[in-house]
């Protein structure tokens, strides 16, 4: 899914000028990997904390 920002301030312009290009596939992959890592960490931390708490209490 490519999202681009166009300059629409010139009504007589025959061509739309691209102000910002779409992110590259490499950038999208890095962003997706970062969010996956954050999600896995967010899910793993409470379980590890519970195991530590059970080990200390037992």
PDB file of N, CA, C and O in Angstrom, chain B, residues numbered from 101:
ATOM      1  N   UNK B 101       0.851  -1.162   0.000  1.00  0.00           N
ATOM      2  CA  UNK B 101       0.000   0.000   0.000  1.00  0.00           C
ATOM      3  C   UNK B 101       0.902   1.231   0.000  1.00  0.00           C
ATOM      4  O   UNK B 101       1.585   1.498   0.988  1.00  0.00           O
ATOM      5  N   UNK B 102       0.908   1.957  -1.065  1.00  0.00           N
ATOM      6  CA  UNK B 102       1.742   3.145  -1.182  1.00  0.00           C
ATOM      7  C   UNK B 102       0.917   4.392  -0.899  1.00  0.00           C
ATOM      8  O   UNK B 102      -0.157   4.581  -1.469  1.00  0.00           O
ATOM      9  N   UNK B 103       1.421   5.225  -0.030  1.00  0.00           N
ATOM     10  CA  UNK B 103       0.764   6.478   0.301  1.00  0.00           C
ATOM     11  C   UNK B 103       1.717   7.592  -0.091  1.00  0.00           C
ATOM     12  O   UNK B 103       2.881   7.590   0.309  1.00  0.00           O
ATOM     13  N   UNK B 104       1.233   8.528  -0.862  1.00  0.00           N
ATOM     14  CA  UNK B 104       2.070   9.635  -1.298  1.00  0.00           C
ATOM     15  C   UNK B 104       1.379  10.955  -0.992  1.00  0.00           C
ATOM     16  O   UNK B 104       0.151  11.042  -0.982  1.00  0.00           O
ATOM     17  N   UNK B 105       2.172  11.962  -0.746  1.00  0.00           N
ATOM     18  CA  UNK B 105       1.654  13.293  -0.466  1.00  0.00           C
ATOM     19  C   UNK B 105       1.902  14.150  -1.698  1.00  0.00           C
ATOM     20  O   UNK B 105       3.030  14.238  -2.182  1.00  0.00           O
ATOM     21  N   UNK B 106       0.849  14.782  -2.205  1.00  0.00           N
ATOM     22  CA  UNK B 106       0.957  15.596  -3.408  1.00  0.00           C
ATOM     23  C   UNK B 106       0.759  17.065  -3.062  1.00  0.00           C
ATOM     24  O   UNK B 106       0.056  17.409  -2.112  1.00  0.00           O
ATOM     25  N   UNK B 107       1.393  17.919  -3.853  1.00  0.00           N
ATOM     26  CA  UNK B 107       1.234  19.364  -3.705  1.00  0.00           C
ATOM     27  C   UNK B 107       0.022  19.797  -4.527  1.00  0.00           C
ATOM     28  O   UNK B 107       0.081  19.822  -5.756  1.00  0.00           O
ATOM     29  N   UNK B 108      -1.064  20.134  -3.858  1.00  0.00           N
ATOM     30  CA  UNK B 108      -2.304  20.521  -4.536  1.00  0.00           C
ATOM     31  C   UNK B 108      -2.540  22.024  -4.465  1.00  0.00           C
ATOM     32  O   UNK B 108      -3.648  22.486  -4.736  1.00  0.00           O
ATOM     33  N   UNK B 109      -1.515  22.795  -4.106  1.00  0.00           N
ATOM     34  CA  UNK B 109      -1.694  24.231  -3.939  1.00  0.00           C
ATOM     35  C   UNK B 109      -1.720  24.979  -5.263  1.00  0.00           C
ATOM     36  O   UNK B 109      -2.216  26.105  -5.312  1.00  0.00           O
ATOM     37  N   UNK B 110      -1.203  24.390  -6.341  1.00  0.00           N
ATOM     38  CA  UNK B 110      -1.190  25.048  -7.646  1.00  0.00           C
ATOM     39  C   UNK B 110      -2.298  24.471  -8.521  1.00  0.00           C
ATOM     40  O   UNK B 110      -2.132  23.380  -9.066  1.00  0.00           O
ATOM     41  N   UNK B 111      -3.424  25.167  -8.673  1.00  0.00           N
ATOM     42  CA  UNK B 111      -4.542  24.615  -9.434  1.00  0.00           C
ATOM     43  C   UNK B 111      -4.243  24.500 -10.934  1.00  0.00           C
ATOM     44  O   UNK B 111      -4.856  23.674 -11.612  1.00  0.00           O
ATOM     45  N   UNK B 112      -3.311  25.313 -11.472  1.00  0.00           N
ATOM     46  CA  UNK B 112      -3.008  25.277 -12.901  1.00  0.00           C
ATOM     47  C   UNK B 112      -1.943  24.231 -13.247  1.00  0.00           C
ATOM     48  O   UNK B 112      -1.591  24.053 -14.413  1.00  0.00           O
ATOM     49  N   UNK B 113      -1.452  23.566 -12.254  1.00  0.00           N
ATOM     50  CA  UNK B 113      -0.379  22.600 -12.494  1.00  0.00           C
ATOM     51  C   UNK B 113      -0.919  21.393 -13.259  1.00  0.00           C
ATOM     52  O   UNK B 113      -1.907  20.780 -12.854  1.00  0.00           O
ATOM     53  N   UNK B 114      -0.259  21.061 -14.369  1.00  0.00           N
ATOM     54  CA  UNK B 114      -0.694  19.902 -15.149  1.00  0.00           C
ATOM     55  C   UNK B 114      -0.179  18.609 -14.530  1.00  0.00           C
ATOM     56  O   UNK B 114      -0.764  17.544 -14.729  1.00  0.00           O
ATOM     57  N   UNK B 115       0.904  18.700 -13.789  1.00  0.00           N
ATOM     58  CA  UNK B 115       1.456  17.518 -13.108  1.00  0.00           C
ATOM     59  C   UNK B 115       1.421  17.751 -11.614  1.00  0.00           C
ATOM     60  O   UNK B 115       1.637  18.868 -11.142  1.00  0.00           O
ATOM     61  N   UNK B 116       1.150  16.699 -10.879  1.00  0.00           N
ATOM     62  CA  UNK B 116       1.197  16.802  -9.428  1.00  0.00           C
ATOM     63  C   UNK B 116       2.629  16.554  -8.976  1.00  0.00           C
ATOM     64  O   UNK B 116       3.274  15.607  -9.427  1.00  0.00           O
ATOM     65  N   UNK B 117       3.112  17.386  -8.105  1.00  0.00           N
ATOM     66  CA  UNK B 117       4.473  17.256  -7.613  1.00  0.00           C
ATOM     67  C   UNK B 117       4.455  16.409  -6.334  1.00  0.00           C
ATOM     68  O   UNK B 117       3.714  16.707  -5.396  1.00  0.00           O
ATOM     69  N   UNK B 118       5.273  15.356  -6.304  1.00  0.00           N
ATOM     70  CA  UNK B 118       5.341  14.490  -5.128  1.00  0.00           C
ATOM     71  C   UNK B 118       6.217  15.157  -4.081  1.00  0.00           C
ATOM     72  O   UNK B 118       7.384  15.458  -4.333  1.00  0.00           O
ATOM     73  N   UNK B 119       5.643  15.386  -2.902  1.00  0.00           N
ATOM     74  CA  UNK B 119       6.396  16.000  -1.815  1.00  0.00           C
ATOM     75  C   UNK B 119       7.129  14.964  -0.980  1.00  0.00           C
ATOM     76  O   UNK B 119       8.233  15.214  -0.495  1.00  0.00           O
ATOM     77  N   UNK B 120       6.523  13.821  -0.816  1.00  0.00           N
ATOM     78  CA  UNK B 120       7.131  12.763  -0.001  1.00  0.00           C
ATOM     79  C   UNK B 120       6.845  11.436  -0.677  1.00  0.00           C
ATOM     80  O   UNK B 120       5.689  11.114  -0.955  1.00  0.00           O
ATOM     81  N   UNK B 121       7.887  10.666  -0.943  1.00  0.00           N
ATOM     82  CA  UNK B 121       7.688   9.399  -1.626  1.00  0.00           C
ATOM     83  C   UNK B 121       7.253   8.319  -0.643  1.00  0.00           C
ATOM     84  O   UNK B 121       7.381   8.481   0.571  1.00  0.00           O
ATOM     85  N   UNK B 122       6.749   7.240  -1.168  1.00  0.00           N
ATOM     86  CA  UNK B 122       6.307   6.118  -0.344  1.00  0.00           C
ATOM     87  C   UNK B 122       7.519   5.449   0.298  1.00  0.00           C
ATOM     88  O   UNK B 122       8.603   5.453  -0.286  1.00  0.00           O
ATOM     89  N   UNK B 123       7.355   4.875   1.488  1.00  0.00           N
ATOM     90  CA  UNK B 123       8.481   4.201   2.146  1.00  0.00           C
ATOM     91  C   UNK B 123       8.940   2.984   1.337  1.00  0.00           C
ATOM     92  O   UNK B 123       8.141   2.335   0.661  1.00  0.00           O
ATOM     93  N   UNK B 124      10.216   2.695   1.417  1.00  0.00           N
ATOM     94  CA  UNK B 124      10.759   1.561   0.683  1.00  0.00           C
ATOM     95  C   UNK B 124      10.372   0.253   1.370  1.00  0.00           C
ATOM     96  O   UNK B 124       9.950   0.241   2.526  1.00  0.00           O
ATOM     97  N   UNK B 125      10.524  -0.831   0.643  1.00  0.00           N
ATOM     98  CA  UNK B 125      10.204  -2.138   1.226  1.00  0.00           C
ATOM     99  C   UNK B 125      11.101  -2.445   2.407  1.00  0.00           C
ATOM    100  O   UNK B 125      10.670  -3.065   3.379  1.00  0.00           O
ATOM    101  N   UNK B 126      12.352  -2.009   2.322  1.00  0.00           N
ATOM    102  CA  UNK B 126      13.283  -2.240   3.433  1.00  0.00           C
ATOM    103  C   UNK B 126      12.807  -1.512   4.689  1.00  0.00           C
ATOM    104  O   UNK B 126      12.848  -2.073   5.784  1.00  0.00           O
ATOM    105  N   UNK B 127      12.357  -0.267   4.536  1.00  0.00           N
ATOM    106  CA  UNK B 127      11.851   0.488   5.686  1.00  0.00           C
ATOM    107  C   UNK B 127      10.598  -0.159   6.263  1.00  0.00           C
ATOM    108  O   UNK B 127      10.431  -0.223   7.481  1.00  0.00           O
ATOM    109  N   UNK B 128       9.720  -0.636   5.388  1.00  0.00           N
ATOM    110  CA  UNK B 128       8.508  -1.303   5.867  1.00  0.00           C
ATOM    111  C   UNK B 128       8.848  -2.586   6.621  1.00  0.00           C
ATOM    112  O   UNK B 128       8.234  -2.887   7.645  1.00  0.00           O
ATOM    113  N   UNK B 129       9.828  -3.347   6.114  1.00  0.00           N
ATOM    114  CA  UNK B 129      10.220  -4.588   6.777  1.00  0.00           C
ATOM    115  C   UNK B 129      10.832  -4.299   8.141  1.00  0.00           C
ATOM    116  O   UNK B 129      10.541  -4.992   9.115  1.00  0.00           O
ATOM    117  N   UNK B 130      11.683  -3.269   8.211  1.00  0.00           N
ATOM    118  CA  UNK B 130      12.285  -2.901   9.501  1.00  0.00           C
ATOM    119  C   UNK B 130      11.229  -2.476  10.504  1.00  0.00           C
ATOM    120  O   UNK B 130      11.282  -2.868  11.670  1.00  0.00           O
ATOM    121  N   UNK B 131      10.269  -1.675  10.057  1.00  0.00           N
ATOM    122  CA  UNK B 131       9.203  -1.218  10.944  1.00  0.00           C
ATOM    123  C   UNK B 131       8.370  -2.392  11.445  1.00  0.00           C
ATOM    124  O   UNK B 131       8.042  -2.475  12.628  1.00  0.00           O
ATOM    125  N   UNK B 132       8.029  -3.310  10.517  1.00  0.00           N
ATOM    126  CA  UNK B 132       7.244  -4.481  10.914  1.00  0.00           C
ATOM    127  C   UNK B 132       8.023  -5.343  11.907  1.00  0.00           C
ATOM    128  O   UNK B 132       7.448  -5.820  12.885  1.00  0.00           O
ATOM    129  N   UNK B 133       9.319  -5.551  11.673  1.00  0.00           N
ATOM    130  CA  UNK B 133      10.128  -6.353  12.594  1.00  0.00           C
ATOM    131  C   UNK B 133      10.223  -5.692  13.961  1.00  0.00           C
ATOM    132  O   UNK B 133      10.201  -6.370  14.988  1.00  0.00           O
ATOM    133  N   UNK B 134      10.330  -4.365  13.973  1.00  0.00           N
ATOM    134  CA  UNK B 134      10.402  -3.649  15.249  1.00  0.00           C
ATOM    135  C   UNK B 134       9.112  -3.829  16.041  1.00  0.00           C
ATOM    136  O   UNK B 134       9.151  -4.075  17.246  1.00  0.00           O
ATOM    137  N   UNK B 135       7.966  -3.708  15.364  1.00  0.00           N
ATOM    138  CA  UNK B 135       6.694  -3.872  16.072  1.00  0.00           C
ATOM    139  C   UNK B 135       6.477  -5.316  16.531  1.00  0.00           C
ATOM    140  O   UNK B 135       5.889  -5.547  17.588  1.00  0.00           O
ATOM    141  N   UNK B 136       6.943  -6.278  15.751  1.00  0.00           N
ATOM    142  CA  UNK B 136       6.848  -7.680  16.174  1.00  0.00           C
ATOM    143  C   UNK B 136       7.684  -7.896  17.429  1.00  0.00           C
ATOM    144  O   UNK B 136       7.234  -8.554  18.367  1.00  0.00           O
ATOM    145  N   UNK B 137       8.900  -7.346  17.453  1.00  0.00           N
ATOM    146  CA  UNK B 137       9.766  -7.478  18.624  1.00  0.00           C
ATOM    147  C   UNK B 137       9.136  -6.829  19.857  1.00  0.00           C
ATOM    148  O   UNK B 137       9.170  -7.396  20.949  1.00  0.00           O
ATOM    149  N   UNK B 138       8.571  -5.655  19.678  1.00  0.00           N
ATOM    150  CA  UNK B 138       7.910  -4.974  20.801  1.00  0.00           C
ATOM    151  C   UNK B 138       6.718  -5.795  21.286  1.00  0.00           C
ATOM    152  O   UNK B 138       6.506  -5.919  22.492  1.00  0.00           O
ATOM    153  N   UNK B 139       5.940  -6.354  20.366  1.00  0.00           N
ATOM    154  CA  UNK B 139       4.774  -7.163  20.748  1.00  0.00           C
ATOM    155  C   UNK B 139       5.160  -8.424  21.492  1.00  0.00           C
ATOM    156  O   UNK B 139       4.544  -8.763  22.503  1.00  0.00           O
ATOM    157  N   UNK B 140       6.173  -9.121  21.004  1.00  0.00           N
ATOM    158  CA  UNK B 140       6.627 -10.351  21.670  1.00  0.00           C
ATOM    159  C   UNK B 140       7.168 -10.027  23.056  1.00  0.00           C
ATOM    160  O   UNK B 140       6.892 -10.744  24.018  1.00  0.00           O
ATOM    161  N   UNK B 141       7.929  -8.958  23.158  1.00  0.00           N
ATOM    162  CA  UNK B 141       8.467  -8.548  24.461  1.00  0.00           C
ATOM    163  C   UNK B 141       7.343  -8.187  25.421  1.00  0.00           C
ATOM    164  O   UNK B 141       7.389  -8.541  26.599  1.00  0.00           O
ATOM    165  N   UNK B 142       6.340  -7.485  24.919  1.00  0.00           N
ATOM    166  CA  UNK B 142       5.207  -7.089  25.762  1.00  0.00           C
ATOM    167  C   UNK B 142       4.450  -8.308  26.285  1.00  0.00           C
ATOM    168  O   UNK B 142       3.956  -8.303  27.413  1.00  0.00           O
ATOM    169  N   UNK B 143       4.362  -9.342  25.465  1.00  0.00           N
ATOM    170  CA  UNK B 143       3.683 -10.554  25.911  1.00  0.00           C
ATOM    171  C   UNK B 143       4.555 -11.421  26.807  1.00  0.00           C
ATOM    172  O   UNK B 143       4.041 -12.097  27.699  1.00  0.00           O
ATOM    173  N   UNK B 144       5.859 -11.412  26.587  1.00  0.00           N
ATOM    174  CA  UNK B 144       6.756 -12.306  27.320  1.00  0.00           C
ATOM    175  C   UNK B 144       7.070 -11.802  28.729  1.00  0.00           C
ATOM    176  O   UNK B 144       7.206 -12.613  29.646  1.00  0.00           O
ATOM    177  N   UNK B 145       7.187 -10.510  28.925  1.00  0.00           N
ATOM    178  CA  UNK B 145       7.600  -9.953  30.215  1.00  0.00           C
ATOM    179  C   UNK B 145       6.660 -10.352  31.356  1.00  0.00           C
ATOM    180  O   UNK B 145       7.159 -10.765  32.403  1.00  0.00           O
ATOM    181  N   UNK B 146       5.343 -10.257  31.222  1.00  0.00           N
ATOM    182  CA  UNK B 146       4.478 -10.664  32.347  1.00  0.00           C
ATOM    183  C   UNK B 146       4.610 -12.153  32.691  1.00  0.00           C
ATOM    184  O   UNK B 146       4.553 -12.521  33.864  1.00  0.00           O
ATOM    185  N   UNK B 147       4.783 -13.003  31.683  1.00  0.00           N
ATOM    186  CA  UNK B 147       4.927 -14.433  31.962  1.00  0.00           C
ATOM    187  C   UNK B 147       6.242 -14.725  32.682  1.00  0.00           C
ATOM    188  O   UNK B 147       6.276 -15.547  33.598  1.00  0.00           O
ATOM    189  N   UNK B 148       7.307 -14.070  32.282  1.00  0.00           N
ATOM    190  CA  UNK B 148       8.595 -14.258  32.960  1.00  0.00           C
ATOM    191  C   UNK B 148       8.521 -13.733  34.388  1.00  0.00           C
ATOM    192  O   UNK B 148       9.060 -14.351  35.307  1.00  0.00           O
ATOM    193  N   UNK B 149       7.864 -12.608  34.576  1.00  0.00           N
ATOM    194  CA  UNK B 149       7.701 -12.051  35.919  1.00  0.00           C
ATOM    195  C   UNK B 149       6.869 -12.983  36.804  1.00  0.00           C
ATOM    196  O   UNK B 149       7.156 -13.139  37.991  1.00  0.00           O
ATOM    197  N   UNK B 150       5.852 -13.593  36.227  1.00  0.00           N
ATOM    198  CA  UNK B 150       5.033 -14.541  37.001  1.00  0.00           C
ATOM    199  C   UNK B 150       5.849 -15.773  37.385  1.00  0.00           C
ATOM    200  O   UNK B 150       5.737 -16.268  38.507  1.00  0.00           O
ATOM    201  N   UNK B 151       6.665 -16.265  36.463  1.00  0.00           N
ATOM    202  CA  UNK B 151       7.512 -17.427  36.788  1.00  0.00           C
ATOM    203  C   UNK B 151       8.504 -17.094  37.870  1.00  0.00           C
ATOM    204  O   UNK B 151       8.755 -17.916  38.753  1.00  0.00           O
ATOM    205  N   UNK B 152       9.076 -15.907  37.824  1.00  0.00           N
ATOM    206  CA  UNK B 152      10.022 -15.487  38.882  1.00  0.00           C
ATOM    207  C   UNK B 152       9.285 -15.370  40.211  1.00  0.00           C
ATOM    208  O   UNK B 152       9.799 -15.808  41.241  1.00  0.00           O
ATOM    209  N   UNK B 153       8.098 -14.790  40.204  1.00  0.00           N
ATOM    210  CA  UNK B 153       7.325 -14.633  41.442  1.00  0.00           C
ATOM    211  C   UNK B 153       6.944 -15.994  42.020  1.00  0.00           C
ATOM    212  O   UNK B 153       6.997 -16.190  43.234  1.00  0.00           O
ATOM    213  N   UNK B 154       6.560 -16.933  41.156  1.00  0.00           N
ATOM    214  CA  UNK B 154       6.219 -18.271  41.639  1.00  0.00           C
ATOM    215  C   UNK B 154       7.452 -18.981  42.173  1.00  0.00           C
ATOM    216  O   UNK B 154       7.370 -19.691  43.175  1.00  0.00           O
ATOM    217  N   UNK B 155       8.571 -18.802  41.531  1.00  0.00           N
ATOM    218  CA  UNK B 155       9.816 -19.434  42.015  1.00  0.00           C
ATOM    219  C   UNK B 155      10.253 -18.872  43.354  1.00  0.00           C
ATOM    220  O   UNK B 155      10.739 -19.621  44.201  1.00  0.00           O
ATOM    221  N   UNK B 156      10.096 -17.583  43.568  1.00  0.00           N
ATOM    222  CA  UNK B 156      10.478 -16.980  44.841  1.00  0.00           C
ATOM    223  C   UNK B 156       9.509 -17.393  45.936  1.00  0.00           C
ATOM    224  O   UNK B 156       9.928 -17.651  47.064  1.00  0.00           O
ATOM    225  N   UNK B 157       8.228 -17.460  45.625  1.00  0.00           N
ATOM    226  CA  UNK B 157       7.205 -17.795  46.621  1.00  0.00           C
ATOM    227  C   UNK B 157       7.203 -19.283  46.980  1.00  0.00           C
ATOM    228  O   UNK B 157       6.751 -19.669  48.058  1.00  0.00           O
ATOM    229  N   UNK B 158       7.700 -20.090  46.090  1.00  0.00           N
ATOM    230  CA  UNK B 158       7.632 -21.545  46.320  1.00  0.00           C
ATOM    231  C   UNK B 158       8.782 -21.999  47.067  1.00  0.00           C
ATOM    232  O   UNK B 158       8.900 -23.190  47.355  1.00  0.00           O
TER     233      UNK B 158
END
